[in-house]
Amino acid sequence: MRFIVYQLILGLFVLCPLIADELGGATAPLDRMAVQDNGRRKPYHTFAIETLQTIYGKAEYKDESGKKVPAITVITDMWFSPNEWANKPIILVDYLPLRKELGMDKENKYASYEQLAAQANLRQMFQDIQAMKKKDKDFKASPLQREVGQVANRMSLFSLFLNDDAVKPFPLSQKGSDHWLSVSGAIQNASDNPSFLPSINAIQALSMAYKSGNAPNTKMAAEKTVDALVVIGSLRYPSPGLLSLELIYQKWHPFMYAWMLNVVAFVLLLLTTSYKRDTGYKVVWGIILIAFALQIFGLTARSIIAGRAPVTNMYETVIWLSFGCTLFALILEGVYKARYFLLAALPVSIISLILADSQTTILSSSIHPLVPVLRNNFWLTVHVLTITSSYAAFALALGFGHIILGSIIFYKNEKIPPVVYMYLYRTLQIGVMLLAAGTILGGVWANYSWGRFWDWDPKETWALITLLAYLIILHGRIAGWWGGFGLAVGSMFAFQSVLMAWYGVNFVLGKGLHSYGFGAGGFIYAIGFVVFEVVFTVYGIWVYNQGRNAALKPTSTPSV
């Protein structure tokens, strides 16, 4: 079996260059040029997308005429003509209070590098933040201060283009070195590395052809550049198969097409509730399986590219939650054939993938090297995948909670078969089992990494709170404290503890030993979600109690 898997992966690597060339016939040779960025060797195409998303917040730039310009064009322009971009509005200033502080237009969230560099107020705020960090190791930045830091990072990244230090396609040939150079760095080291000269000449010819707008000459120069760089790269240059796999992953957008297909499946599932029920059910299964296959491809590609399980940042855990929720729903739906599992899972999967696809400034899709504490693929895979899979099961239970409470609100409890409560109970059992196992495994990994099993770290504490919340829900059902409706209400409220353990500790508290997962942004969306869930649940409880009270009232006046 292992031999077959190896052969399949090898075949994928052989076919990837051929497939990449057939993606619309528009794959330029420059796309496959390898560069070093953030400690990882990646295709220039990926570098362009990630760089523009960091600076601009999107993978396409909208120019003054409203035309969308792809990342590869923008970054190449910035590489060869950086000064022309210094006065263009390309740096994202997303936080409205910061725009007010800087005297920017409230409706315009983009500024040029020169405009921001001239802001003495911005420079002073950044210096104050740096001073406070040096003075207090436990310093916790305010939302405004975090945004100042992000804008400063975007400006710093843009300044690398001005200094010709952003694009690094030259691998050093010294033994044991993994440091790559920019064109200016290669020119400075050309005397010690004569093999750089053909590539330097090729890139200079490429720059001239690109600026002149001569497409055939540009393509020819790009091909010569890539060929020359591969020669000097030797063993440190990524394989063509790996580069092509990453290009396919970037250009196919598997998660985007997955949520689009899931939307179609969800609408069709609703429309065939009473009309063409069996036929519609089979078609829905087919669409979901295609979408699920796209998710499998996306996750597998990220795993091969990164060399690890795809669950080390918020973006990856969000797409894994969608995958896990769909997986559990397909398995349980295959057993019970009830439609309800698909009805509960599809909205969760769709919303998760749309967030991952659209909120690029909050959920960065970039693949980064692991921090030292995570450099153990066994524990990373076992612990984090187990925890995130438990979140997926609880998200599926949340979907059931919405079905039950929604039916109570809109149909006065007439549309809920009793078996639905049993489906919810089974889903909660799966989630509790996985969360308990993941928490225990996390303690074992903590002992392996930090020399202790438990230390009331915020992440550990909220994992325990979440586990206890769901255990109370299940125990109350067994003890007879509440029935199916109580399970539904509990699944709604308890998921807020999942949100706190998953998002709140990393993006709100920002403290603890799990600092490698910290981030910023999305707080308003998270609060909005919590408020909606609480209001929806409380209103559902009120409607349910109103129905019960009405049922207890006598239907006729008793005789005296």
C-alpha positions as CSV (number, residue, x, y, z in Angstrom):
1,M,0.0,0.0,0.0
2,R,2.8,2.4,0.9
3,F,4.5,1.6,-2.4
4,I,1.3,2.5,-4.3
5,V,1.0,5.9,-2.4
6,Y,4.7,6.7,-3.2
7,Q,4.1,5.9,-6.9
8,L,1.0,8.1,-7.0
9,I,2.9,11.0,-5.5
10,L,5.8,10.5,-7.9
11,G,3.3,10.4,-10.8
12,L,1.8,13.6,-9.6
13,F,5.2,15.3,-9.6
14,V,5.9,14.1,-13.1
15,L,2.5,15.3,-14.5
16,C,2.4,18.6,-12.6
17,P,4.7,20.5,-15.1
18,L,2.6,19.2,-18.0
19,I,-0.7,20.2,-16.3
20,A,0.6,23.6,-15.2
21,D,1.4,24.4,-18.9
22,E,-2.1,23.6,-19.9
23,L,-3.9,25.9,-17.4
24,G,-5.4,28.2,-20.0
25,G,-2.0,28.3,-21.9
26,A,-1.1,31.5,-20.0
27,T,1.5,30.2,-17.6
28,A,4.5,32.4,-18.2
29,P,8.0,31.0,-17.6
30,L,8.6,33.7,-15.0
31,D,5.8,32.1,-12.9
32,R,8.0,29.1,-12.2
33,M,11.1,31.0,-11.2
34,A,11.9,30.1,-7.6
35,V,12.5,32.9,-5.0
36,Q,13.2,32.8,-1.3
37,D,10.8,34.6,0.9
38,N,10.0,34.4,4.6
39,G,12.3,31.3,5.0
40,R,10.7,29.4,2.2
41,R,11.5,28.7,-1.5
42,K,8.4,29.3,-3.6
43,P,7.4,30.1,-7.2
44,Y,7.5,33.7,-8.2
45,H,3.8,33.5,-8.9
46,T,3.1,32.6,-5.3
47,F,5.5,35.3,-4.0
48,A,3.6,37.9,-6.1
49,I,0.2,36.9,-4.8
50,E,1.3,36.7,-1.1
51,T,3.3,40.0,-1.3
52,L,0.4,42.0,-2.9
53,Q,-2.0,40.5,-0.4
54,T,0.2,41.6,2.4
55,I,0.7,45.2,1.1
56,Y,-2.6,45.8,-0.6
57,G,-4.9,43.2,1.1
58,K,-6.0,41.6,-2.2
59,A,-4.5,39.4,-4.9
60,E,-5.5,42.0,-7.6
61,Y,-4.8,45.7,-7.7
62,K,-7.5,48.1,-8.9
63,D,-5.9,51.0,-10.8
64,E,-7.3,54.5,-11.2
65,S,-9.5,53.5,-14.1
66,G,-11.1,50.7,-12.1
67,K,-9.3,47.9,-14.0
68,K,-8.1,44.9,-12.0
69,V,-4.5,44.1,-12.4
70,P,-3.2,40.7,-11.4
71,A,-0.6,40.3,-8.7
72,I,2.1,39.0,-11.0
73,T,1.9,42.2,-13.1
74,V,1.9,44.5,-10.2
75,I,4.8,42.9,-8.4
76,T,6.9,42.6,-11.6
77,D,6.3,46.3,-12.2
78,M,7.3,47.0,-8.6
79,W,10.4,44.9,-9.1
80,F,11.6,46.6,-12.3
81,S,10.2,50.1,-11.6
82,P,9.7,50.5,-7.9
83,N,9.9,54.3,-7.8
84,E,6.9,54.6,-10.1
85,W,4.8,52.8,-7.4
86,A,6.1,54.9,-4.5
87,N,3.3,57.5,-5.1
88,K,0.5,55.1,-6.0
89,P,-2.2,54.2,-3.4
90,I,-1.2,50.6,-2.7
91,I,-0.6,50.3,1.0
92,L,-3.7,49.2,3.0
93,V,-4.8,51.3,6.0
94,D,-7.9,49.3,6.9
95,Y,-8.6,50.6,10.4
96,L,-10.9,53.7,10.3
97,P,-9.6,55.2,13.6
98,L,-6.0,55.1,12.2
99,R,-7.1,56.8,9.0
100,K,-8.6,59.5,11.1
101,E,-5.4,59.9,13.1
102,L,-3.5,60.2,9.8
103,G,-6.0,62.7,8.3
104,M,-6.9,60.3,5.5
105,D,-10.2,60.2,3.6
106,K,-12.6,58.0,5.6
107,E,-13.8,56.3,2.4
108,N,-10.3,55.6,1.0
109,K,-8.4,52.9,2.8
110,Y,-5.3,53.0,0.6
111,A,-2.3,55.3,0.7
112,S,1.0,55.6,-1.1
113,Y,4.3,54.8,0.4
114,E,5.4,58.5,0.0
115,Q,2.2,59.7,1.7
116,L,2.7,57.5,4.7
117,A,6.5,58.0,4.9
118,A,5.8,61.8,5.3
119,Q,3.4,61.2,8.2
120,A,5.4,62.2,11.4
121,N,2.4,61.2,13.5
122,L,2.6,57.6,12.2
123,R,6.3,57.5,12.7
124,Q,5.9,58.7,16.3
125,M,3.2,56.2,17.1
126,F,5.4,53.3,15.8
127,Q,8.4,54.5,17.8
128,D,6.2,54.7,21.0
129,I,5.0,51.2,20.5
130,Q,8.6,49.9,20.0
131,A,9.7,51.7,23.2
132,M,6.8,50.2,25.2
133,K,7.6,46.7,24.0
134,K,11.2,47.1,25.2
135,K,10.1,48.4,28.5
136,D,7.3,45.8,29.2
137,K,7.7,42.3,27.9
138,D,4.0,41.6,28.6
139,F,2.9,44.7,26.7
140,K,-0.4,44.2,25.0
141,A,-1.1,46.5,22.1
142,S,-4.4,48.2,21.6
143,P,-6.3,47.7,18.3
144,L,-5.0,51.1,17.1
145,Q,-1.4,50.1,18.0
146,R,-1.8,46.7,16.3
147,E,-2.9,48.4,13.1
148,V,0.0,50.9,13.3
149,G,2.3,47.9,13.5
150,Q,0.7,46.2,10.5
151,V,0.9,49.4,8.4
152,A,4.6,49.7,9.4
153,N,5.1,46.1,8.2
154,R,3.5,46.8,4.9
155,M,5.7,49.9,4.4
156,S,8.8,47.9,5.4
157,L,7.9,45.3,2.8
158,F,7.3,47.9,0.1
159,S,10.7,49.6,1.0
160,L,12.4,46.3,0.1
161,F,11.4,46.9,-3.6
162,L,12.9,50.4,-3.4
163,N,16.2,48.9,-2.2
164,D,16.1,46.0,-4.6
165,D,16.0,43.5,-1.8
166,A,12.4,42.1,-2.2
167,V,12.9,39.5,-5.0
168,K,15.6,37.0,-4.2
169,P,16.1,34.5,-7.0
170,F,19.8,33.8,-6.6
171,P,20.8,30.8,-4.4
172,L,24.2,31.0,-3.0
173,S,26.5,28.2,-4.0
174,Q,28.5,28.0,-0.8
175,K,28.1,24.6,1.0
176,G,25.6,24.7,3.8
177,S,24.2,28.1,2.8
178,D,20.5,28.6,2.4
179,H,20.6,32.4,1.9
180,W,19.4,33.7,-1.4
181,L,20.3,37.1,-3.0
182,S,18.5,39.8,-4.9
183,V,19.8,41.1,-8.2
184,S,21.8,43.8,-6.5
185,G,23.2,41.3,-4.0
186,A,24.1,39.0,-6.8
187,I,26.0,41.8,-8.6
188,Q,27.9,42.5,-5.4
189,N,28.9,38.8,-5.0
190,A,29.5,38.2,-8.7
191,S,33.3,38.2,-8.2
192,D,33.0,35.3,-5.7
193,N,30.2,33.6,-7.7
194,P,31.0,33.9,-11.5
195,S,28.0,31.6,-12.2
196,F,25.7,34.5,-11.3
197,L,26.7,36.5,-14.4
198,P,24.5,34.7,-17.0
199,S,21.4,35.0,-14.7
200,I,22.2,38.7,-14.0
201,N,22.5,39.4,-17.7
202,A,19.2,37.5,-18.4
203,I,17.3,39.4,-15.7
204,Q,18.6,42.7,-17.0
205,A,17.5,41.8,-20.5
206,L,14.2,40.7,-19.0
207,S,13.8,44.1,-17.3
208,M,14.4,45.9,-20.6
209,A,12.0,43.8,-22.6
210,Y,9.3,44.0,-19.9
211,K,9.6,47.8,-19.7
212,S,9.4,48.1,-23.5
213,G,6.2,46.1,-23.6
214,N,7.6,43.6,-26.1
215,A,5.7,40.3,-25.1
216,P,7.7,37.8,-27.3
217,N,11.1,39.2,-26.1
218,T,9.8,39.2,-22.5
219,K,8.8,35.6,-22.7
220,M,12.1,34.6,-24.3
221,A,14.1,36.6,-21.6
222,A,12.0,35.0,-18.8
223,E,12.8,31.5,-20.2
224,K,16.5,32.3,-20.3
225,T,16.3,33.7,-16.7
226,V,14.7,30.6,-15.3
227,D,17.0,28.2,-17.1
228,A,20.1,30.1,-15.9
229,L,18.9,30.2,-12.3
230,V,18.1,26.5,-12.2
231,V,21.7,25.8,-13.3
232,I,23.3,27.8,-10.4
233,G,20.6,26.6,-7.9
234,S,21.9,23.0,-8.0
235,L,20.4,20.9,-5.2
236,R,19.0,24.0,-3.3
237,Y,16.5,24.8,-6.2
238,P,13.0,23.3,-5.7
239,S,12.1,20.5,-8.1
240,P,10.0,21.4,-11.2
241,G,7.3,19.1,-10.0
242,L,7.0,20.8,-6.6
243,L,7.0,24.3,-8.2
244,S,4.3,23.2,-10.7
245,L,2.2,21.7,-8.0
246,E,2.2,25.0,-6.1
247,L,1.3,26.8,-9.3
248,I,-1.6,24.5,-9.9
249,Y,-2.8,24.9,-6.3
250,Q,-2.6,28.7,-6.6
251,K,-4.4,28.9,-10.0
252,W,-7.1,26.3,-9.6
253,H,-8.5,27.9,-6.4
254,P,-9.8,24.5,-5.1
255,F,-11.4,25.9,-2.0
256,M,-13.2,28.7,-3.9
257,Y,-14.8,26.2,-6.3
258,A,-15.6,23.9,-3.4
259,W,-17.8,26.5,-1.6
260,M,-19.4,27.5,-4.9
261,L,-20.4,23.8,-5.5
262,N,-21.6,23.5,-1.9
263,V,-23.9,26.5,-2.4
264,V,-25.4,24.8,-5.5
265,A,-25.8,21.6,-3.5
266,F,-27.4,23.3,-0.5
267,V,-30.0,25.2,-2.7
268,L,-30.8,22.0,-4.5
269,L,-31.2,20.1,-1.2
270,L,-33.7,22.7,-0.1
271,L,-35.6,22.7,-3.4
272,T,-36.0,18.9,-3.5
273,T,-37.3,18.6,0.0
274,S,-40.8,17.7,-1.3
275,Y,-40.2,17.6,-5.1
276,K,-38.1,15.0,-6.9
277,R,-36.8,14.1,-3.5
278,D,-34.8,10.9,-4.3
279,T,-33.4,12.2,-7.6
280,G,-32.4,15.5,-6.0
281,Y,-30.8,13.7,-3.1
282,K,-28.6,11.7,-5.5
283,V,-27.6,14.8,-7.4
284,V,-26.7,16.6,-4.2
285,W,-24.5,13.7,-3.2
286,G,-22.7,13.9,-6.5
287,I,-22.1,17.7,-6.2
288,I,-20.9,17.5,-2.6
289,L,-18.5,14.7,-3.4
290,I,-16.9,16.8,-6.2
291,A,-16.6,19.7,-3.8
292,F,-15.1,17.4,-1.2
293,A,-12.6,16.0,-3.7
294,L,-11.5,19.6,-4.4
295,Q,-11.0,20.1,-0.7
296,I,-9.0,16.9,-0.5
297,F,-6.8,18.1,-3.4
298,G,-6.3,21.5,-1.7
299,L,-5.3,20.1,1.6
300,T,-3.1,17.4,0.1
301,A,-1.3,20.0,-2.1
302,R,-0.7,22.3,0.9
303,S,0.6,19.3,2.9
304,I,3.1,18.3,0.1
305,I,4.2,21.9,-0.5
306,A,4.7,22.7,3.2
307,G,5.9,19.2,4.2
308,R,3.5,19.2,7.2
309,A,-0.2,18.9,8.1
310,P,-2.1,22.0,7.0
311,V,-3.3,23.1,10.5
312,T,-0.7,25.6,11.8
313,N,-2.5,28.9,11.4
314,M,-6.0,30.3,11.5
315,Y,-6.6,30.0,7.7
316,E,-5.6,26.3,7.7
317,T,-7.8,25.5,10.7
318,V,-10.8,27.2,9.1
319,I,-10.5,25.2,5.9
320,W,-9.9,22.0,7.9
321,L,-13.0,22.8,9.9
322,S,-15.0,22.9,6.7
323,F,-13.4,19.7,5.5
324,G,-14.0,17.9,8.8
325,C,-17.6,19.0,9.1
326,T,-18.3,17.7,5.6
327,L,-16.5,14.5,6.3
328,F,-18.5,13.7,9.4
329,A,-21.7,14.7,7.6
330,L,-20.9,12.4,4.7
331,I,-20.1,9.4,7.0
332,L,-23.2,9.9,9.2
333,E,-25.4,10.6,6.2
334,G,-24.2,7.4,4.6
335,V,-25.2,5.5,7.7
336,Y,-28.6,7.2,8.4
337,K,-29.6,8.6,5.0
338,A,-31.5,11.3,6.6
339,R,-30.7,14.5,4.6
340,Y,-30.3,16.4,7.9
341,F,-26.6,15.9,8.2
342,L,-26.0,17.5,4.8
343,L,-28.5,20.2,5.7
344,A,-26.6,21.0,8.9
345,A,-23.1,20.7,7.4
346,L,-23.4,22.6,4.1
347,P,-24.0,26.1,5.6
348,V,-21.0,25.6,8.0
349,S,-18.7,24.5,5.2
350,I,-19.8,27.3,2.9
351,I,-19.4,30.1,5.4
352,S,-16.0,28.7,6.6
353,L,-14.6,28.5,3.0
354,I,-16.0,32.0,2.0
355,L,-14.3,33.5,5.1
356,A,-11.0,31.8,4.2
357,D,-11.4,32.9,0.6
358,S,-12.4,36.5,1.2
359,Q,-10.8,37.7,4.5
360,T,-7.2,37.6,3.3
361,T,-5.9,40.3,5.6
362,I,-7.3,38.4,8.7
363,L,-6.8,34.8,7.4
364,S,-3.5,34.7,5.5
365,S,-3.3,31.8,3.1
366,S,0.5,32.0,3.0
367,I,2.5,28.9,3.7
368,H,5.2,29.7,6.3
369,P,8.0,27.6,7.9
370,L,7.1,26.2,11.3
371,V,8.3,27.8,14.5
372,P,10.7,25.6,16.5
373,V,8.0,24.4,19.0
374,L,5.9,23.0,16.2
375,R,8.7,21.2,14.4
376,N,7.5,17.7,15.2
377,N,5.2,16.4,12.5
378,F,3.9,13.5,14.6
379,W,2.6,15.6,17.5
380,L,1.5,18.5,15.2
381,T,-0.6,16.1,13.1
382,V,-2.0,14.1,15.9
383,H,-2.8,16.8,18.4
384,V,-3.8,19.8,16.2
385,L,-5.8,17.7,13.7
386,T,-7.7,16.0,16.6
387,I,-8.6,19.3,18.3
388,T,-9.6,21.0,15.0
389,S,-11.6,17.9,14.0
390,S,-13.5,18.2,17.3
391,Y,-14.3,21.8,16.4
392,A,-15.7,20.5,13.1
393,A,-18.0,18.1,14.9
394,F,-19.2,20.8,17.2
395,A,-19.7,23.1,14.2
396,L,-21.9,20.3,12.7
397,A,-23.8,20.2,16.0
398,L,-24.2,24.0,15.7
399,G,-25.8,23.4,12.3
400,F,-28.3,21.0,13.9
401,G,-28.9,23.6,16.6
402,H,-29.9,26.1,14.0
403,I,-32.2,23.6,12.2
404,I,-34.0,22.8,15.5
405,L,-34.3,26.3,16.8
406,G,-35.2,27.6,13.3
407,S,-37.9,25.0,13.0
408,I,-39.3,26.0,16.4
409,I,-39.2,29.7,15.5
410,F,-40.7,29.4,12.0
411,Y,-42.7,26.2,12.2
412,K,-43.7,26.1,15.9
413,N,-41.9,22.8,16.4
414,E,-44.1,20.9,13.9
415,K,-41.3,20.0,11.5
416,I,-38.8,18.4,13.9
417,P,-38.8,14.6,13.8
418,P,-37.6,13.2,17.2
419,V,-34.8,11.4,15.4
420,V,-33.1,14.7,14.7
421,Y,-32.4,15.1,18.4
422,M,-30.7,11.7,18.3
423,Y,-28.5,12.9,15.3
424,L,-27.5,15.9,17.3
425,Y,-26.6,13.7,20.3
426,R,-24.4,11.5,18.2
427,T,-22.6,14.5,16.7
428,L,-21.9,15.9,20.2
429,Q,-20.5,12.5,21.3
430,I,-18.0,12.5,18.4
431,G,-16.9,16.1,19.2
432,V,-16.4,15.4,22.9
433,M,-14.5,12.2,22.2
434,L,-12.1,14.0,19.9
435,L,-11.7,17.1,22.1
436,A,-10.9,14.9,25.1
437,A,-8.4,12.9,23.2
438,G,-6.9,16.1,21.7
439,T,-6.6,17.8,25.0
440,I,-4.8,14.8,26.6
441,L,-2.5,14.6,23.6
442,G,-1.8,18.3,23.9
443,G,-0.7,17.7,27.5
444,V,1.7,14.9,26.3
445,W,3.1,17.2,23.6
446,A,3.5,20.1,26.1
447,N,5.5,17.8,28.4
448,Y,7.6,16.8,25.4
449,S,8.2,20.5,24.3
450,W,8.0,22.5,27.5
451,G,8.7,19.9,30.2
452,R,5.2,20.0,31.9
453,F,1.8,18.6,31.1
454,W,-0.3,21.5,32.3
455,D,0.3,25.1,33.3
456,W,-3.1,26.9,32.9
457,D,-1.9,28.6,29.7
458,P,-4.9,30.5,28.2
459,K,-5.2,28.0,25.3
460,E,-5.1,25.1,27.7
461,T,-7.6,26.7,30.1
462,W,-10.1,27.4,27.4
463,A,-9.7,23.9,25.9
464,L,-10.7,22.6,29.3
465,I,-13.6,25.0,29.7
466,T,-14.9,23.9,26.2
467,L,-14.6,20.2,27.1
468,L,-16.4,20.7,30.4
469,A,-19.2,22.7,28.7
470,Y,-19.9,19.9,26.3
471,L,-19.6,17.2,29.0
472,I,-22.2,19.1,31.1
473,I,-24.5,19.1,28.1
474,L,-24.2,15.4,27.5
475,H,-24.4,14.6,31.2
476,G,-27.5,16.6,31.6
477,R,-29.1,14.6,28.8
478,I,-28.2,11.3,30.4
479,A,-29.3,12.6,33.9
480,G,-32.6,13.7,32.6
481,W,-32.1,17.4,33.3
482,W,-33.1,18.3,29.8
483,G,-34.2,16.6,26.6
484,G,-33.5,17.2,22.9
485,F,-34.3,20.8,23.0
486,G,-31.8,21.3,25.8
487,L,-29.2,19.6,23.7
488,A,-29.9,22.1,20.9
489,V,-29.7,25.1,23.2
490,G,-26.5,23.7,24.7
491,S,-24.9,23.2,21.3
492,M,-25.6,26.8,20.5
493,F,-24.2,28.3,23.7
494,A,-21.3,25.9,24.1
495,F,-20.0,26.7,20.6
496,Q,-19.1,30.2,21.9
497,S,-16.5,28.5,24.1
498,V,-15.1,26.8,21.0
499,L,-14.9,30.3,19.4
500,M,-13.1,31.6,22.4
501,A,-10.6,28.7,22.5
502,W,-10.1,28.8,18.8
503,Y,-10.2,32.5,17.9
504,G,-10.4,34.5,21.1
505,V,-7.2,33.3,22.8
506,N,-5.2,33.9,19.6
507,F,-6.8,37.1,18.3
508,V,-8.2,38.8,21.4
509,L,-6.2,37.8,24.4
510,G,-2.9,37.4,22.5
511,K,-1.1,35.9,25.5
512,G,0.4,32.5,26.4
513,L,2.8,30.0,25.2
514,H,0.8,29.4,22.0
515,S,2.0,32.7,20.6
516,Y,2.8,31.1,17.3
517,G,-0.9,31.1,16.5
518,F,-1.5,34.8,17.4
519,G,-3.0,37.2,15.0
520,A,-5.2,40.3,14.7
521,G,-8.4,41.4,13.0
522,G,-11.9,40.2,12.6
523,F,-13.0,41.1,16.1
524,I,-16.1,43.0,14.9
525,Y,-17.2,39.9,12.9
526,A,-16.6,37.6,15.8
527,I,-18.6,39.8,18.2
528,G,-21.4,40.1,15.6
529,F,-21.6,36.4,15.3
530,V,-21.8,35.9,19.1
531,V,-24.5,38.5,19.5
532,F,-26.5,37.0,16.7
533,E,-26.2,33.5,18.1
534,V,-27.2,34.6,21.6
535,V,-30.2,36.6,20.3
536,F,-31.3,33.8,18.0
537,T,-31.0,31.2,20.8
538,V,-32.8,33.3,23.4
539,Y,-35.6,34.0,21.0
540,G,-35.9,30.3,20.1
541,I,-36.2,29.5,23.9
542,W,-38.9,32.2,24.2
543,V,-40.9,30.8,21.3
544,Y,-40.5,27.2,22.6
545,N,-41.8,28.2,26.1
546,Q,-44.7,30.1,24.5
547,G,-45.7,27.0,22.6
548,R,-45.4,24.8,25.7
549,N,-47.5,27.2,27.8
550,A,-50.2,27.3,25.0
551,A,-50.3,23.5,25.0
552,L,-50.8,23.4,28.7
553,K,-53.9,25.7,28.6
554,P,-57.3,23.9,28.7
555,T,-59.0,23.8,25.3
556,S,-62.5,24.1,26.7
557,T,-64.2,25.4,29.9
558,P,-64.7,22.5,32.3
559,S,-68.2,21.8,33.5
560,V,-69.2,22.8,37.0
